[in-house]
Amino acid sequence: MSLSYFYIEQLDPSQKEIVLDEDTSYHIVQVLRMKPEEKLQLTDGKGNLATGHILECHKKHCLVKVQDASYRKQAAQKVTIAISLIKNTSRFEWFLEKATEIGVTEIIPLICERTIREKFRYDRMKGICISAMLQSQQCWLPVLHEPVVFNEAVLQNKAEQKFIAHCDETGSKVSLSTLLPPKAGSTSIILIGPEGDFSQKEIDLALQQQFIPVSLGETRLRTETAGVVAATILKFT
């Protein structure tokens, strides 16, 4: 049986004892009803992983004895999903959860011309990513950015492989799944538009910046579904 995973902001591998924050302590003691001597694992989402056992159970400051600490290398292939915010916040949260489980490296929420912008609650969104990382028992948390205007994201990105998934049928597009898999250690980014798709001006700008127009399949996908499909293809093809 796998050990329970918990998140800690900073994890120093040299630490022998760690006092957990109030939220994590409450969850361990009051929700999971864990007891002293029970084993668990801690990660900071930056590759560090510590295995230990509970020394003292307290709902505000649980104390853990570290028995072993290690560092897990991040996957050589870096995948960034730059995706428009959508009106239905719960659907965007679903995307964050699934993208984290898949193992994307970065998530950039986009503000496009046709984005129907809702309030972006960064702390809540990051919390969803943390929960998904723990549930899938990973040691790397995706870098979640604050929302970025489309032009800024396109002009500043330096990824080796750059793609844009749009619905305009006037130009040629390549199926993303048929492209050669990226070489080890490469970086890739894909742009996913809002419900009303990218504007022609945005598509033209991306093409000028050497973004390759791609198709994600035969059917038209919702924004959040397109993000998950793109992440899956780029991570596992």
WOBEL-V22754 format. One record per pair of residues at least 24 apart in sequence whose ideal C-beta (glycine too) atoms are under 6 Angstrom apart, sorted by the first residue. I is the first residue (numbers start at 1). J is the second residue. Records with the same first field share a line. If there is no record, write none. Layout:
BEGIN
I->J + J
END
This chain:
BEGIN
3->39 + 40 + 41
4->40
5->41 + 134 + 137
6->42
7->130 + 134
8->42 + 44
11->44 + 48 + 50
13->69
15->66
16->66
17->65
18->64
19->61 + 63
20->62
22->60
25->59 + 60 + 61 + 62
26->59
28->62
29->57 + 59
30->59
43->139
45->141
47->71 + 72 + 139
49->139
72->139
74->140
76->184 + 185
77->182
78->105 + 187
79->104 + 105 + 188 + 234 + 235
80->106 + 189
81->107 + 227 + 231
82->108 + 110 + 153 + 189 + 191
83->192 + 227
84->110 + 112 + 115 + 193 + 194 + 223
85->109 + 115 + 117
86->223
87->116
89->118
91->224
93->128
94->224
95->224 + 227
96->125 + 128 + 129
97->128 + 132
98->228
99->231
100->129 + 132 + 133 + 142
101->132 + 136
102->231 + 232 + 235
103->235
104->142 + 231
106->143
107->142 + 144
108->145 + 148 + 153
109->147
110->150 + 153
111->147 + 149
112->150 + 193 + 194
113->199
114->194 + 196
115->194
120->147
150->202
154->205 + 206 + 209
157->189
159->187 + 188 + 189
160->186 + 187
161->188
162->189 + 211
163->190 + 212 + 214
164->191 + 206 + 211 + 213
165->192 + 214 + 216 + 226
166->193 + 197 + 198 + 203
167->197
173->213 + 214 + 215
174->214
175->215
176->214 + 216 + 233
177->233
181->237
188->234
190->230
192->226 + 227
END
